[in-house]
């Protein structure tokens, strides 16, 4: 069983560019027909998808859509769902990948509890190095 997070970006991102970032982060692409790629460290994993069709779900959750659009400065154009293994350390891989993504594209991260995090908040989690939740 896994948990999930979502990256919302303000611009349209091509799959090739996302694959390049996954490779840069030490991951692999074309792992399966369902995902764009995955990043693994030993038995810790995240699986990365591209699902712009699911952006329509923000129409149903207008409050979440407003928060994301406000932080981005415009409505999101790309949605990157991330499945996170429950193995200890996998959340940190997600945070590290999200920060690398946010350094390349203007984005926000919706964590497994649906909190919307800015790049600064993700950078703080990256520095702490212990996943999303305090000990």
DSSP file (Angstrom, degrees, kcal/mol; ACC not computed):
  #  RESIDUE AA STRUCTURE BP1 BP2  ACC     N-H-->O    O-->H-N    N-H-->O    O-->H-N    TCO  KAPPA ALPHA  PHI   PSI    X-CA   Y-CA   Z-CA
    1    1 A X              0   0    0      0, 0.0    85,-0.7     0, 0.0     2,-0.3   0.000 360.0 360.0 360.0 141.9    0.0    0.0    0.0
    2    2 A X  E     -A   85   0A   0     83,-0.2     2,-0.3    84,-0.1    83,-0.2  -0.789 360.0-135.6-125.2 169.3    1.3    3.5   -0.8
    3    3 A X  E     -A   84   0A   0     81,-2.5    81,-3.9    -2,-0.3     2,-0.3  -0.721  26.1-137.4-113.9 171.4    0.4    7.1    0.0
    4    4 A X  E     -A   83   0A   0     -2,-0.3     2,-0.3    79,-0.2    79,-0.2  -0.939  19.1-176.3-137.8 158.2    0.3    9.9   -2.5
    5    5 A X  E     -A   82   0A   0     77,-2.3    77,-3.1    -2,-0.3     2,-0.4  -0.898  17.8-140.9-137.8 164.9    1.2   13.5   -3.1
    6    6 A X  E     -AB  81 110A   0    104,-2.1   104,-3.3    -2,-0.3     2,-0.5  -0.998   1.8-152.1-136.0 135.0    0.6   15.8   -6.1
    7    7 A X  E     -AB  80 109A   0     73,-2.4    73,-2.9    -2,-0.4     2,-0.5  -0.913  13.0-163.9 -99.4 130.5    2.8   18.4   -7.8
    8    8 A X  E     -AB  79 108A   0    100,-2.6   100,-2.0    -2,-0.5     2,-0.3  -0.974   8.5-165.2-114.5 123.3    0.8   21.2   -9.5
    9    9 A X  E     -AB  78 107A   0     69,-2.5    68,-3.0    -2,-0.5    69,-1.6  -0.827  24.0-137.9-112.8 150.0    2.7   23.4  -11.9
   10   10 A X  S    S+     0   0    0     96,-2.3     2,-0.3    -2,-0.3    97,-0.1   0.599  86.0  52.2 -80.4 -11.6    1.8   26.7  -13.5
   11   11 A X  S    S-     0   0    0     95,-0.4     2,-0.5    67,-0.1    66,-0.2  -0.847  94.5 -95.6-124.2 162.3    3.0   25.8  -16.9
   12   12 A X        -     0   0    0     -2,-0.3     2,-0.5    65,-0.1    66,-0.1  -0.637  42.5-158.9 -74.7 122.3    2.5   22.9  -19.3
   13   13 A X        -     0   0    0     -2,-0.5     2,-0.2    64,-0.1    -4,-0.0  -0.896   9.9-133.1-109.6 131.9    5.3   20.4  -18.9
   14   14 A X     >  -     0   0    0     -2,-0.5     4,-1.9     1,-0.1     3,-0.4  -0.537  18.1-122.8 -81.3 148.0    6.2   17.9  -21.5
   15   15 A X  H  > S+     0   0    0      1,-0.2     4,-2.8     2,-0.2     5,-0.2   0.871 111.3  57.8 -59.3 -37.9    6.7   14.3  -20.6
   16   16 A X  H  > S+     0   0    0      1,-0.2     4,-2.0     2,-0.2    -1,-0.2   0.891 106.1  49.1 -60.1 -39.8   10.2   14.3  -22.1
   17   17 A X  H  > S+     0   0    0     -3,-0.4     4,-1.8     2,-0.2    -1,-0.2   0.900 111.7  48.9 -66.6 -40.1   11.2   17.2  -19.7
   18   18 A X  H  X S+     0   0    0     -4,-1.9     4,-2.4     1,-0.2    -2,-0.2   0.913 109.6  52.2 -64.5 -42.9    9.7   15.3  -16.7
   19   19 A X  H  X S+     0   0    0     -4,-2.8     4,-2.4     1,-0.2    -2,-0.2   0.895 106.5  54.6 -59.7 -39.8   11.6   12.2  -17.8
   20   20 A X  H  X S+     0   0    0     -4,-2.0     4,-2.2     1,-0.2    -1,-0.2   0.898 108.7  47.6 -60.6 -41.2   14.8   14.2  -17.9
   21   21 A X  H  X S+     0   0    0     -4,-1.8     4,-1.9     2,-0.2    -2,-0.2   0.908 109.4  53.3 -67.1 -41.5   14.3   15.4  -14.3
   22   22 A X  H  <>S+     0   0    0     -4,-2.4     5,-2.8     1,-0.2    -2,-0.2   0.930 111.5  46.0 -58.6 -45.5   13.6   11.9  -13.1
   23   23 A X  H ><5S+     0   0    0     -4,-2.4     3,-1.8     1,-0.2    -1,-0.2   0.903 109.6  54.4 -63.4 -41.3   16.8   10.7  -14.7
   24   24 A X  H 3<5S+     0   0    0     -4,-2.2    -1,-0.2     1,-0.3    -2,-0.2   0.822 105.6  54.5 -61.6 -31.1   18.7   13.6  -13.2
   25   25 A X  T 3<5S-     0   0    0     -4,-1.9    -1,-0.3    -3,-0.1    -2,-0.2   0.301 127.8 -98.9 -86.6   9.4   17.4   12.6   -9.7
   26   26 A X  T < 5S+     0   0    0     -3,-1.8    14,-0.4     1,-0.2    -3,-0.2   0.610  83.8 125.8  86.6  12.7   18.8    9.1  -10.2
   27   27 A X      < -     0   0    0     -5,-2.8     2,-0.3    -6,-0.2    12,-0.2  -0.171  54.3-120.3 -92.7-172.3   15.5    7.5  -11.3
   28   28 A X  E     -C   38   0A   0     10,-2.6    10,-2.4    -3,-0.1     3,-0.3  -0.959  18.0-148.1-130.9 150.9   14.5    5.5  -14.2
   29   29 A X  E    S+C   37   0A   0     -2,-0.3     8,-0.2     8,-0.2     7,-0.1  -0.701  74.4  32.1-114.8 167.5   11.9    6.1  -16.9
   30   30 A X        +     0   0    0      6,-1.5    -1,-0.2    -2,-0.2     7,-0.1   0.828  69.5 144.6  55.8  33.4    9.6    3.8  -18.9
   31   31 A X  S    S-     0   0    0     -3,-0.3     2,-0.3     1,-0.2    -1,-0.1   0.867  74.4  -5.4 -67.3 -38.2    9.5    1.5  -16.0
   32   32 A X  S >  S-     0   0    0      3,-0.5     3,-0.6     1,-0.0    -1,-0.2  -0.963  73.2-108.7-149.7 164.0    5.9    0.6  -16.8
   33   33 A X  T 3  S+     0   0    0     -2,-0.3    -2,-0.0     1,-0.2    -3,-0.0   0.644 114.2  56.0 -70.8 -11.2    3.3    1.8  -19.2
   34   34 A X  T 3  S+     0   0    0     15,-0.0     2,-0.3     2,-0.0    -1,-0.2   0.704 104.9  48.2 -94.5 -21.5    1.3    3.4  -16.4
   35   35 A X    <   -     0   0    0     -3,-0.6    -3,-0.5     1,-0.1    14,-0.2  -0.822  67.4-136.4-122.3 158.7    4.0    5.7  -15.0
   36   36 A X  S    S-     0   0    0     12,-2.4    -6,-1.5     1,-0.3     2,-0.3   0.855  79.0 -54.5 -77.2 -36.9    6.5    8.2  -16.3
   37   37 A X  E     -CD  29  48A   0     11,-1.7    11,-3.3    -8,-0.2     2,-0.3  -0.986  47.2-120.5-179.5-176.6    9.2    6.9  -14.0
   38   38 A X  E     -CD  28  47A   0    -10,-2.4   -10,-2.6    -2,-0.3     2,-0.4  -0.983   7.1-147.2-145.0 156.6   10.3    6.1  -10.5
   39   39 A X  E     - D   0  46A   0      7,-1.9     7,-1.9    -2,-0.3     2,-0.4  -0.997  25.9-179.8-123.7 130.2   13.0    7.0   -8.1
   40   40 A X  E     - D   0  45A   0     -2,-0.4     2,-0.4   -14,-0.4     5,-0.2  -0.957  24.0-172.3-132.8 147.9   14.3    4.4   -5.7
   41   41 A X  E >  S- D   0  44A   0      3,-2.5     3,-2.2    -2,-0.4     2,-0.3  -0.906  73.5 -55.2-134.8 108.1   16.9    4.1   -3.0
   42   42 A X  T 3  S-     0   0    0     -2,-0.4    -1,-0.0     1,-0.3     0, 0.0  -0.436 124.9 -15.4  57.4-118.2   17.3    0.5   -1.9
   43   43 A X  T 3  S+     0   0    0     -2,-0.3     2,-0.4    45,-0.1    -1,-0.3   0.148 117.0 100.3-102.1  20.4   13.7   -0.5   -0.9
   44   44 A X  E <   +D   41   0A   0     -3,-2.2    -3,-2.5    45,-0.1     2,-0.3  -0.898  53.0 172.1-104.7 132.7   12.4    3.0   -0.8
   45   45 A X  E     -D   40   0A   0     -2,-0.4    40,-2.4    -5,-0.2     2,-0.3  -0.974  28.6-168.3-143.2 151.4   10.4    4.2   -3.9
   46   46 A X  E     -DE  39  84A   0     -7,-1.9    -7,-1.9    -2,-0.3     2,-0.5  -0.985  16.4-150.9-130.3 146.1    8.3    6.8   -5.4
   47   47 A X  E     -DE  38  83A   0     36,-2.4    36,-2.5    -2,-0.3     2,-0.4  -0.967  13.3-151.8-116.5 130.0    6.4    6.3   -8.7
   48   48 A X  E     +DE  37  82A   0    -11,-3.3   -12,-2.4    -2,-0.5   -11,-1.7  -0.868  16.7 175.7-113.3 132.5    5.8    9.4  -10.8
   49   49 A X        -     0   0    0     32,-2.5     2,-0.4    -2,-0.4   -14,-0.1  -0.723  25.7-136.5-123.7 171.0    2.8    9.9  -13.2
   50   50 A X        +     0   0    0     -2,-0.2    30,-0.2    30,-0.2     3,-0.1  -0.981  30.6 160.9-131.1 121.7    1.5   12.7  -15.4
   51   51 A X    >   +     0   0    0     28,-2.3     3,-1.4    -2,-0.4     4,-0.2  -0.489   8.9 160.5-144.5  67.3   -2.3   13.2  -15.2
   52   52 A X  G >  S+     0   0    0      1,-0.3     3,-1.7     2,-0.2     4,-0.3   0.758  73.6  70.4 -63.7 -23.3   -3.5   16.5  -16.5
   53   53 A X  G >  S+     0   0    0      1,-0.3     3,-1.4     2,-0.2    -1,-0.3   0.841  90.3  62.2 -60.7 -31.3   -7.0   15.1  -16.9
   54   54 A X  G X  S+     0   0    0     -3,-1.4     3,-1.8     1,-0.3     4,-0.3   0.549  77.2  87.0 -74.9  -6.0   -7.3   15.0  -13.1
   55   55 A X  G X  S+     0   0    0     -3,-1.7     3,-1.9     1,-0.3     4,-0.3   0.798  75.2  72.3 -60.5 -25.7   -6.8   18.8  -13.0
   56   56 A X  G X> S+     0   0    0     -3,-1.4     3,-1.8    -4,-0.3     4,-0.6   0.754  78.9  74.5 -60.9 -23.3  -10.6   18.9  -13.4
   57   57 A X  H X> S+     0   0    0     -3,-1.8     4,-1.6     1,-0.3     3,-0.5   0.747  83.1  67.8 -63.0 -21.4  -11.0   17.6   -9.9
   58   58 A X  H <4 S+     0   0    0     -3,-1.9     7,-0.4    -4,-0.3    -1,-0.3   0.726  89.1  64.5 -70.4 -19.9  -10.0   21.2   -8.7
   59   59 A X  H <4 S+     0   0    0     -3,-1.8     3,-0.3    -4,-0.3    -1,-0.2   0.856 105.6  44.3 -66.6 -34.2  -13.3   22.3  -10.1
   60   60 A X  H << S+     0   0    0     -4,-0.6     2,-0.9    -3,-0.5    -2,-0.2   0.847 115.4  47.4 -77.3 -35.6  -15.0   20.2   -7.5
   61   61 A X  S  X S+     0   0    0     -4,-1.6     4,-2.3     1,-0.2    -1,-0.3  -0.678  70.5 169.3-106.8  75.9  -12.7   21.3   -4.7
   62   62 A X  H  > S+     0   0    0     -2,-0.9     4,-2.4    -3,-0.3    -1,-0.2   0.829  72.1  55.4 -61.6 -35.7  -12.9   25.0   -5.3
   63   63 A X  H  > S+     0   0    0      2,-0.2     4,-2.1     1,-0.2    -1,-0.2   0.936 110.2  45.1 -64.2 -46.0  -11.1   26.0   -2.1
   64   64 A X  H  > S+     0   0    0      1,-0.2     4,-2.6     2,-0.2     5,-0.2   0.915 112.4  52.7 -62.3 -42.9   -8.1   23.8   -2.9
   65   65 A X  H  X S+     0   0    0     -4,-2.3     4,-2.6    -7,-0.4    -2,-0.2   0.884 108.3  50.7 -60.3 -39.6   -8.1   25.2   -6.4
   66   66 A X  H  X S+     0   0    0     -4,-2.4     4,-2.4     2,-0.2    -1,-0.2   0.913 110.8  48.2 -64.7 -42.9   -8.1   28.8   -5.1
   67   67 A X  H  X S+     0   0    0     -4,-2.1     4,-2.4     2,-0.2     5,-0.2   0.940 114.1  45.9 -63.5 -47.6   -5.2   28.1   -2.8
   68   68 A X  H  X S+     0   0    0     -4,-2.6     4,-2.3     1,-0.2     6,-0.3   0.936 114.5  47.4 -62.0 -47.0   -3.1   26.4   -5.5
   69   69 A X  H  X>S+     0   0    0     -4,-2.6     4,-2.0    -5,-0.2     5,-0.7   0.877 111.4  52.0 -62.7 -37.7   -3.9   29.1   -8.1
   70   70 A X  H  <5S+     0   0    0     -4,-2.4    -1,-0.2     2,-0.2    -2,-0.2   0.929 112.0  44.7 -64.4 -45.6   -3.1   31.9   -5.5
   71   71 A X  H  <5S+     0   0    0     -4,-2.4    -2,-0.2     1,-0.2    -1,-0.2   0.855 119.2  42.7 -68.0 -34.4    0.3   30.3   -4.7
   72   72 A X  H  <5S-     0   0    0     -4,-2.3    -1,-0.2     2,-0.2    -2,-0.2   0.742 104.4-127.0 -82.0 -23.5    1.1   29.7   -8.4
   73   73 A X  T  <5S+     0   0    0     -4,-2.0     2,-0.3    -5,-0.2    -3,-0.2   0.436  86.9  36.1  86.7   0.1   -0.2   33.1   -9.6
   74   74 A X  S   <S-     0   0    0     -5,-0.7    -2,-0.2    -6,-0.3    -1,-0.1  -0.956 104.4 -70.9-167.7 164.9   -2.3   31.3  -12.1
   75   75 A X        -     0   0    0     -2,-0.3     2,-0.1     1,-0.1    -9,-0.1  -0.364  62.7 -97.5 -63.1 148.5   -4.4   28.1  -12.4
   76   76 A X        -     0   0    0    -11,-0.1   -66,-0.3     1,-0.1    -1,-0.1  -0.382  32.9-173.1 -68.8 146.6   -2.2   25.0  -12.6
   77   77 A X        +     0   0    0    -68,-3.0     2,-0.4     1,-0.2   -67,-0.2   0.554  69.1  43.1-112.1 -16.7   -1.6   23.5  -16.1
   78   78 A X  E     -A    9   0A   0    -69,-1.6   -69,-2.5   -66,-0.1     2,-0.5  -0.996  60.0-163.0-136.3 137.7    0.2   20.3  -15.1
   79   79 A X  E     -A    8   0A   0     -2,-0.4   -28,-2.3   -71,-0.2     2,-0.6  -0.985   3.6-172.6-120.9 126.3   -0.5   17.7  -12.5
   80   80 A X  E     -A    7   0A   0    -73,-2.9   -73,-2.4    -2,-0.5     2,-0.2  -0.882  10.4-160.0-118.1  96.1    2.1   15.2  -11.4
   81   81 A X  E     -A    6   0A   0     -2,-0.6   -32,-2.5   -75,-0.2     2,-0.4  -0.534   6.7-162.1 -73.3 143.3    0.7   12.6   -9.1
   82   82 A X  E     -AE   5  48A   0    -77,-3.1   -77,-2.3   -34,-0.2     2,-0.4  -0.987   8.1-153.2-129.8 121.1    3.4   10.7   -7.0
   83   83 A X  E     -AE   4  47A   0    -36,-2.5   -36,-2.4    -2,-0.4     2,-0.5  -0.804  16.4-155.1 -90.8 136.1    2.8    7.4   -5.2
   84   84 A X  E     -AE   3  46A   0    -81,-3.9   -81,-2.5    -2,-0.4   -38,-0.2  -0.951  12.6-127.5-119.5 123.3    5.0    7.0   -2.2
   85   85 A X  E     -A    2   0A   0    -40,-2.4   -83,-0.2    -2,-0.5     5,-0.1  -0.327  18.1-129.4 -60.4 148.7    6.0    3.7   -0.7
   86   86 A X  S    S+     0   0    0    -85,-0.7     2,-0.2     4,-0.1    -1,-0.1   0.460  71.0 121.3 -81.7   0.0    5.3    3.3    3.0
   87   87 A X  S >  S-     0   0    0    -44,-0.2     3,-2.5     1,-0.1     4,-0.3  -0.443  81.1 -94.6 -64.5 133.4    8.9    2.1    3.5
   88   88 A X  T 3  S+     0   0    0      1,-0.3    -1,-0.1    -2,-0.2   -45,-0.1  -0.234 113.3  27.5 -50.5 128.7   10.7    4.4    5.9
   89   89 A X  T 3> S+     0   0    0     -3,-0.1     4,-1.2    41,-0.1    -1,-0.3   0.135  89.5 102.3 102.9 -18.2   12.7    7.0    3.9
   90   90 A X  H <> S+     0   0    0     -3,-2.5     4,-1.9     1,-0.2     5,-0.1   0.860  75.8  58.9 -67.9 -34.2   10.4    7.0    0.9
   91   91 A X  H  > S+     0   0    0     -4,-0.3     4,-2.4     1,-0.2    -1,-0.2   0.885 102.7  54.6 -60.0 -36.6    8.7   10.3    1.9
   92   92 A X  H  > S+     0   0    0      1,-0.2     4,-2.8     2,-0.2    -1,-0.2   0.872 103.6  54.2 -67.2 -35.5   12.1   11.9    1.8
   93   93 A X  H  X S+     0   0    0     -4,-1.2     4,-2.7     2,-0.2    -1,-0.2   0.920 108.8  49.9 -61.2 -42.1   12.6   10.8   -1.8
   94   94 A X  H  X S+     0   0    0     -4,-1.9     4,-3.0     2,-0.2    -2,-0.2   0.930 111.8  47.4 -61.1 -45.8    9.3   12.5   -2.6
   95   95 A X  H  X S+     0   0    0     -4,-2.4     4,-2.5     2,-0.2    -2,-0.2   0.920 112.4  49.3 -62.5 -44.5   10.4   15.7   -0.9
   96   96 A X  H  X S+     0   0    0     -4,-2.8     4,-2.0     2,-0.2    -2,-0.2   0.916 114.2  45.2 -62.0 -43.8   13.8   15.6   -2.7
   97   97 A X  H  X S+     0   0    0     -4,-2.7     4,-2.6     2,-0.2    -2,-0.2   0.924 111.9  52.2 -65.4 -43.9   12.1   15.1   -6.1
   98   98 A X  H  X S+     0   0    0     -4,-3.0     4,-2.8     1,-0.2    -2,-0.2   0.906 109.3  49.7 -60.0 -41.8    9.5   17.7   -5.4
   99   99 A X  H  X S+     0   0    0     -4,-2.5     4,-1.8     2,-0.2    -1,-0.2   0.922 110.5  49.2 -64.8 -42.8   12.2   20.3   -4.5
  100  100 A X  H  X S+     0   0    0     -4,-2.0     4,-0.7     1,-0.2    -2,-0.2   0.908 112.9  48.7 -60.8 -41.1   14.1   19.5   -7.7
  101  101 A X  H >X S+     0   0    0     -4,-2.6     4,-2.8     1,-0.2     3,-1.0   0.928 111.0  49.8 -61.6 -46.8   10.9   19.8   -9.7
  102  102 A X  H 3< S+     0   0    0     -4,-2.8    -1,-0.2     1,-0.3    -2,-0.2   0.748 104.8  57.9 -68.8 -24.4   10.1   23.2   -8.0
  103  103 A X  H 3< S+     0   0    0     -4,-1.8    -1,-0.3    -5,-0.2    -2,-0.2   0.721 115.7  36.7 -75.5 -20.1   13.6   24.5   -8.7
  104  104 A X  H << S+     0   0    0     -3,-1.0     2,-0.3    -4,-0.7    -2,-0.2   0.813 127.5  24.2 -96.7 -39.2   12.9   23.9  -12.4
  105  105 A X  S  < S-     0   0    0     -4,-2.8     2,-0.5    -5,-0.1    -1,-0.3  -0.959  85.7-103.9-131.0 145.8    9.2   24.8  -12.6
  106  106 A X        +     0   0    0     -2,-0.3   -96,-2.3    -3,-0.1   -95,-0.4  -0.566  66.0 141.6 -67.8 119.5    6.9   27.1  -10.6
  107  107 A X  E     -B    9   0A   0     -2,-0.5     2,-0.3   -98,-0.2    12,-0.3  -0.963  43.4-141.3-155.3 164.6    4.9   24.5   -8.6
  108  108 A X  E     -B    8   0A   0   -100,-2.0  -100,-2.6    -2,-0.3     2,-0.5  -0.925  20.8-133.1-128.3 158.5    3.3   23.6   -5.3
  109  109 A X  E     -BF   7 117A   0      8,-2.4     8,-3.5    -2,-0.3     2,-0.7  -0.952   3.1-153.9-116.9 129.7    3.1   20.3   -3.6
  110  110 A X  E     -BF   6 116A   0   -104,-3.3  -104,-2.1    -2,-0.5     6,-0.2  -0.913  26.8-146.4 -97.0 114.0    0.0   18.7   -2.0
  111  111 A X    >   -     0   0    0      4,-2.6     3,-2.7    -2,-0.7  -107,-0.1  -0.114  32.8 -85.9 -77.8 177.2    1.3   16.4    0.7
  112  112 A X  T 3  S+     0   0    0      1,-0.3  -108,-0.2     2,-0.1    -1,-0.1   0.718 132.1  49.8 -59.1 -20.0   -0.3   13.0    1.7
  113  113 A X  T 3  S-     0   0    0      2,-0.1    -1,-0.3     0, 0.0  -108,-0.1   0.257 122.0-107.9-100.1  12.5   -2.6   14.8    4.1
  114  114 A X    <   +     0   0    0     -3,-2.7     2,-0.3     1,-0.3    -2,-0.1   0.658  67.3 150.3  72.0  19.8   -3.6   17.3    1.4
  115  115 A X        -     0   0    0      1,-0.0    -4,-2.6     2,-0.0     2,-0.6  -0.660  46.0-129.8 -76.1 138.5   -1.7   20.3    2.8
  116  116 A X  E     -F  110   0A   0     -2,-0.3     2,-0.4    -6,-0.2    -6,-0.2  -0.832  28.1-165.0 -95.2 121.1   -0.5   22.6    0.1
  117  117 A X  E     -F  109   0A   0     -8,-3.5    -8,-2.4    -2,-0.6     2,-0.1  -0.883   9.9-142.6-114.6 135.8    3.2   23.4    0.4
  118  118 A X     >  -     0   0    0     -2,-0.4     4,-2.3   -10,-0.2     5,-0.2  -0.306  37.2 -98.4 -81.7 172.2    5.2   26.1   -1.3
  119  119 A X  H  > S+     0   0    0    -12,-0.3     4,-2.6     1,-0.2     5,-0.2   0.884 125.2  54.4 -59.3 -38.8    8.8   25.7   -2.5
  120  120 A X  H  > S+     0   0    0      2,-0.2     4,-1.8     1,-0.2    -1,-0.2   0.900 109.0  47.3 -64.3 -40.4   10.1   27.3    0.7
  121  121 A X  H  > S+     0   0    0      2,-0.2     4,-1.9     1,-0.2    -1,-0.2   0.895 112.8  48.4 -68.0 -39.8    8.1   24.8    2.9
  122  122 A X  H  X S+     0   0    0     -4,-2.3     4,-2.5     2,-0.2    -2,-0.2   0.891 109.2  53.8 -66.7 -39.0    9.4   21.9    0.8
  123  123 A X  H  X S+     0   0    0     -4,-2.6     4,-2.3     1,-0.2    -2,-0.2   0.886 107.4  51.3 -61.9 -38.1   12.9   23.2    1.1
  124  124 A X  H  X S+     0   0    0     -4,-1.8     4,-2.1     2,-0.2    -1,-0.2   0.907 110.6  47.9 -65.2 -41.5   12.6   23.3    4.9
  125  125 A X  H  X>S+     0   0    0     -4,-1.9     4,-2.1     2,-0.2     5,-0.6   0.885 110.3  53.2 -64.4 -38.3   11.4   19.6    4.8
  126  126 A X  H  <5S+     0   0    0     -4,-2.5    -2,-0.2     1,-0.2    -1,-0.2   0.927 109.7  47.5 -60.8 -46.1   14.3   18.7    2.6
  127  127 A X  H  <5S+     0   0    0     -4,-2.3    -1,-0.2     1,-0.2    -2,-0.2   0.884 109.9  52.4 -63.5 -39.5   16.7   20.3    5.0
  128  128 A X  H  <5S-     0   0    0     -4,-2.1    -1,-0.2    -5,-0.2    -2,-0.2   0.870  91.7-157.3 -67.3 -36.9   15.1   18.5    8.0
  129  129 A X  T  <5 +     0   0    0     -4,-2.1    -3,-0.1    -5,-0.1   -37,-0.1   0.728  58.4 103.9  72.5  24.2   15.5   15.2    6.2
  130  130 A X  S   <S-     0   0    0     -5,-0.6     3,-0.4     1,-0.5     2,-0.1   0.054  81.7-108.2-128.4  27.1   12.8   13.3    8.0
  131  131 A X        -     0   0    0     -6,-0.3    -1,-0.5     1,-0.2    -2,-0.1  -0.390  59.2 -45.5  81.9-160.9    9.8   13.1    5.6
  132  132 A X  S    S+     0   0    0     -2,-0.1     2,-0.4    -3,-0.1    -1,-0.2   0.782 115.4  61.3 -80.8 -28.8    6.6   15.0    5.9
  133  133 A X  S    S-     0   0    0     -3,-0.4    -1,-0.0     1,-0.1     0, 0.0  -0.800  81.5-114.8-113.3 141.5    5.8   14.5    9.5
  134  134 A X              0   0    0     -2,-0.4    -2,-0.1     1,-0.1    -1,-0.1  -0.297 360.0 360.0 -65.9 154.6    7.6   15.4   12.7
  135  135 A X              0   0    0      0, 0.0    -1,-0.1     0, 0.0    -2,-0.0   0.492 360.0 360.0 -63.8 360.0    9.0   12.6   14.9
